[in-house]
Amino acid sequence: MPHLPNSHATVDLAFSLHPYTNLAVHEDRGPFVITRGEGIYVYDDLENKYIEGLSGLWCTGLGYSEKRLVNAAMTQMNQLPFSHSFAHRATVPVIELSEKLINIAPGNLSKVYLVNSGSEAVDTAIKMVWYYHNAIGKPEKKKIISRKRGYHGVTVAAGSLTALPYAQDDWDLPINRILHTETPCYYRYGESGETEEAFATRLADILDQQITNEDPDTVAAFIAEPVMGAGGVMTPPKTYFEKIQKVLKKYNILLIADEVICGFGRTGNMWGSDTYGIKPDLLTCAKQMSSAYFPIGAVMLSEPIYQSFVENSRKLGVFGTGNTYGGHPVAAAVALETLKIYEDDDILGHLVNISGHFQKRLAELSKHKLVGEARGVGLIGGLELVANKKTRKQFPEASKASVTATEKILGQNLILRPLPGDVIGICPPLIITEQEIDDIFDRTIRGLDEAEVALR
Ligand SMILES: Cc1ncc(COP(=O)(O)O)c(C=O)c1O
């Protein structure tokens, strides 16, 4: 990463506390200042141009210069910069956005509740699961299960579901009533001789056993990303969600699909739930919902859950939750325009045309000496780095293989992200062209070649 001994760097070091950053290293290195964007590219403050190969944080689906979104924000700011949704109030963009979301939602979701981020969506979904079970007279049914290496955000409850040591160590997480089950990554956790389907059966059996051990009447919900993103880009093994959903149904356990990364086309369909046959009771989304031009997230819920809330309001007098900025009219206007662009520009059709090429170039990387597995779906991919391709042995933690590799790749002016398990995440803007995809993979190969020399 470039060291920038300029005034921005000095002021940053003096005043900014950076999330998900090694603060000790930051003191030496200073910030990587991004100043502007254009298409799939961003520029730093020395005017170096980079491909944003992770769409910022898996979020800028429409790239960095979509004028329709700028105009939607400006128009709404001029007309009504703020109003809220408390106590029967409503705004036109929130009404229209809610209708549009339910029209494209998977399964039988019928209501939308707007928030400001993915973590807030997940936290709210947890609250709703607890509230629902109290409302229907099952106050013991409260435990929530997530998967090891699942990523669901950082707030106290969402951070408890994020089963990654870096997000929990020394934060006193997880809170109680949270359980973790096995990670559905066949390459890393499948046993020798086990088929993908048998691996999925084994994980479903383990989940069933865990639920039985806990007492099914105390288990409320299971949360899953259709494709596990920040924990290491892990696509589910064949038949996984079919088998998991069978177990959940057996014990009346709700399913929360966390679509914060997968939603809005990332896996090649509108939702990861569509790609993997998931029928969620609740769905959380954010990120590409506004192409990240404005902070917004949502929880969508099924009619039976909503009806229990209505009944509870009769009893308690109010649905007792709300965020000042939940359903911010400017954020809603930007999200609404984003969904219209996805439709007008036929983003799903574009993905059909280009994701085959993306997956082909990704798969070719499995031949690289550093890559154990190249996996992905739609326009998301992960490269799991290994020291030994045959044994799948990983590099010692101290060699920081994926960090080294992404720094070498950054030297090729391509931004990718190191993830747990020595995986490199690739998740470019949805508007990318075939030629730009080639550019990403050519640069990745050059970076990996350099990393190999550095690591051996
Ligand atoms: C699946 C998933 N859920 C929740 C979150 C949290 O979203 P946010 O960072 O907007 O709070 C993320 C963030 O990457 C995510 O990937």
The ligand as an ORCA input file, in Angstrom:
! r2SCAN-3c Opt
* xyz 0 1
  C     -23.728    -10.730      4.961
  C     -23.499     -9.466      5.709
  N     -24.352     -9.106      6.675
  C     -24.210     -7.969      7.370
  C     -23.159     -7.111      7.103
  C     -23.004     -5.851      7.897
  O     -23.282     -4.764      7.092
  P     -22.758     -3.296      7.502
  O     -21.280     -3.298      7.339
  O     -23.482     -2.414      6.533
  O     -23.176     -3.049      8.891
  C     -22.242     -7.430      6.104
  C     -21.100     -6.562      5.812
  O     -20.231     -6.857      5.033
  C     -22.403     -8.646      5.405
  O     -21.536     -9.016      4.462
*
